[in-house]
């Protein structure tokens, strides 16, 4: 069992930290909203810190799950950041979806301080976090990822070491590129079936067992047809993630025409007020015939 500092208790971080507490680890938590940290500690035990640096003082492992590059930079390298107090030989695991650039920067900063870093974005959404069934894609050294797996297994169904520093983040971009393209195709197919006045349940039965099948089809076909979009990962967050992928593509020379188009389609959904609806709300911008 390890002494763990956990930074960021949002819809993903809170249940992940809960799984670690249930597994027997000793946790000190920090959240920008101190009320969330106190509520978490009341539910699971552990200590509450007033800053990331204070949370990390006695930690063998620091785990973060925050919002974006700026948030991550602040809680690691800021005046009260965790890197200021982390001990030599300690391990930093980041579950935030951020740019590969900052993941590589933290790896270099960590090495200069004797800190081992793993960029470990997750897939599986809020339900995956709550059920302890996340898929985690890891970038970093072999020893660091091996050490991280020992604690991540408390909340993961799959953990894959995909490469060096930043590779976890670029793999998450691959994940989001795939999801965006699949949802656009699913949206068009659903609206086509509705225009053709087909029985949607029978269409689903006919095509979901073949080459068209996908997780999105299995889990969102019926809810998209019902205009129900309250299933976790929000459009705002998807736009952030696709923006990261497009930025990385400009740097590595990849061409992402469909991703760029889908990103703009999500902007349309935001303009319709769908910011906090889940990603399947992409179908809203295609009007019914």
Secondary structure as GFF3:
##gff-version 3
##sequence-region A 1 289
A	DSSP	beta_strand	3	7	.	.	.	ID=ss1
A	DSSP	alpha_helix	13	22	.	.	.	ID=ss2
A	DSSP	beta_strand	26	30	.	.	.	ID=ss3
A	DSSP	alpha_helix	34	44	.	.	.	ID=ss4
A	DSSP	beta_strand	47	48	.	.	.	ID=ss5
A	DSSP	alpha_helix	52	56	.	.	.	ID=ss6
A	DSSP	beta_strand	61	64	.	.	.	ID=ss7
A	DSSP	alpha_helix	69	77	.	.	.	ID=ss8
A	DSSP	three_ten_helix	82	84	.	.	.	ID=ss9
A	DSSP	beta_strand	91	94	.	.	.	ID=ss10
A	DSSP	alpha_helix	100	113	.	.	.	ID=ss11
A	DSSP	beta_strand	116	119	.	.	.	ID=ss12
A	DSSP	beta_strand	122	123	.	.	.	ID=ss13
A	DSSP	alpha_helix	125	131	.	.	.	ID=ss14
A	DSSP	beta_strand	134	139	.	.	.	ID=ss15
A	DSSP	alpha_helix	142	152	.	.	.	ID=ss16
A	DSSP	beta_strand	156	163	.	.	.	ID=ss17
A	DSSP	alpha_helix	167	195	.	.	.	ID=ss18
A	DSSP	alpha_helix	200	207	.	.	.	ID=ss19
A	DSSP	alpha_helix	215	225	.	.	.	ID=ss20
A	DSSP	alpha_helix	235	252	.	.	.	ID=ss21
A	DSSP	alpha_helix	257	271	.	.	.	ID=ss22
A	DSSP	three_ten_helix	279	285	.	.	.	ID=ss23
###
